[in-house]
């Protein structure tokens, strides 16, 4: 998977495929609301498993019933790459199974 920075057009095109995700300060970000703390913690653990599989890690912030995800590629100078979108797509795919909105 490429760690070459994506163009602005590529980023905009990819964002259309990821409802709820946006770019803030060069990071791909999304915040999820969950039913309670246990569900939020379970989502964090599941995301951690996905990160290990992809060997690409986001910053995760666990609140009482929220999980915030922020990712960019350090080896690409903090730019957004295909790796970031691959991780976001996997998180978006598993989140509904944790009742995340």
N, C-alpha and C positions, 0 to 999 in steps of 0.2 A: 504494500500500500504506500502510495506516494506521500512524502513529507515536503513536497514542493508547495509553496504558498499558492492558494487559489486566487484567481482574479476577483474583482468586485462583482462582476457579472456572474461568475460561477457561484460565488457565495449567495447572491440574491436568488439565483435559480434553485440552489439547494435548499435555501430557507423556505421556499414555497412548498417544499415537500415535508416540512417539519412544523406543523401548526404549534403555536405556543412558544417556539424557540425564537431568539433574536440575537443580535450582535451588540454587545456593550463593551466598549474599551478593548477592542480586538479579541474578545472572548465570545464564544458561542454559549449562550445561557438559557436556562429554563428553570422555573420554580414550580414545584408540584405541591398541591394541597392534598392531604390524606386524612382518613377518618380519625386517626389517633396516633399517639406516639409509637405504639408497637408497629403499626403499619408503615410509618415513616422509617423506622429503624430497619424493618424488613426490606424496604426498597433500597436503602443504603447498602445493606449486605449484598443484595442481588446485583446492584450496580458495581460493587467492588469485585464480584465474581466476573462480570462482563469485562471490567477493566483489566483484570489479570489475563483473561483469554485474549484480549486484543493487544496487551502490553502497551496500553495507552491509558493515562490516568487523568481524571478531572478533579477539580476541587469540589468537594461535597460539603454542604452545610446542612446539618440536621437541626431542625427546630422541633417544637413539641409535636406538631402535626404538619410540618413542611419539610421539603428537601429541595435545596437549591443546587443546581449543577452549573459549573463554569469550566470551560475547556478551551485550550489552544495548544499549539505544538511548540514546546520550548526549543526543540532542535531546529525549528524553522524561524527562529527569532521572535517567537510569540505570535506568529501569523496563524491564520486558519488554513488547515490542510484537509485532505481527504480523510485522514485519520480522525479528525475531530468530528466530521459529519458521520463517519461510520459508528463512532461511539454514541453520538446523539441519536442516531437511528435505532440502535440497539436499546438505549434507555427508553426512547419513545415506544418501542415495541413491548417492553416488559412492564412499563408503568401501569397500564390499565389492569393488569393482573393483581396489582397491589391496591386497587381502588383509588389510584392517583388521578387527580384532575388538574 
